[in-house]
C-alpha cells in the first residue's frame, strides 16, 4: 500500500484514478492545482506523486521543478500529452516516469510499483556481488550501498529514485557497457524500447549532479550507438 498525492484538475480523472487506487488499498490525496498540490505535499508526505501536466495557472512542469528543488519523492507524470517532446521535457524536469492518458489502473499501478522499488534499490541491482565492505570510491564520488548515500567531495548529493538506482546499477560493474534497452529493463522495469528516452533524460539529470562538466562526462560515459558505461574504473 502506498500513500499517493494525485495533482489533477479534471474531476473525472480524479474520481477514476482515486477509485481505482483505493480499490487496490492505496491511500489517495487529491489536489486540483499546483497551488494546492505543493502544500498538500508537505501535509500528507506521500510515497509518490501522480502529476498532470495541463494544470491551471501553475503548470505541471513548474510543479515538478518546485518539488525537485527540495524533495526526491518519486514523481510520475500522468498526461494526455503524448508527443515525444512533451515526454522529454517532463522527464528532464525531474519526473521518474511518464504515463500517457488514458491509461488503465493496471498500467498505473505497475508503473507505481516499479518507481517505488527504486526508493530502496540496493536489493534490485547487481550490488549483491559487492560484499558489505563500506562505501565505494569512484574518483571524487563515494557510493554507500548500505545507506544509499552518494557523496561528491564529501558532500551528499540529492538524487531522485531513478537517478540513484541508475547510478547504483552502473557502478556495480564499472567499465561494463549497457544498452539503453538493458538499462530500461533493469532500472525502470520497462520492456518497450520506445521508452528509452527515460534512460537518456535520467542520464542527463544524473550528469548534472555528479559531473564537473556534464558536457564532458567522466563518470557516466556514452558509448555511441549503443548505450552507457560507468568510469573511471576504481
Secondary structure, DSSP 8 states (H G I E B T S, - for coil): --EEEEE---HHHHHHHHHHHHHTT-EEEEESSHHHHHHHHHHH--SEEEE-S--SSS-HHHHHHHHHHH---EEEEEES---HHHHHHHHHTT-SEEEESS--HHHHHHHHHHHHHGGGGGGGSGGGGS-S-S-EEETTEEEETTTTEEEETTEE----HHHHHHHHHHHTTTT--EEHHHHIIIII----GGGGHHHHHHHHHHHHHH-SSGGG-SSEEEETTTEEEE-S--
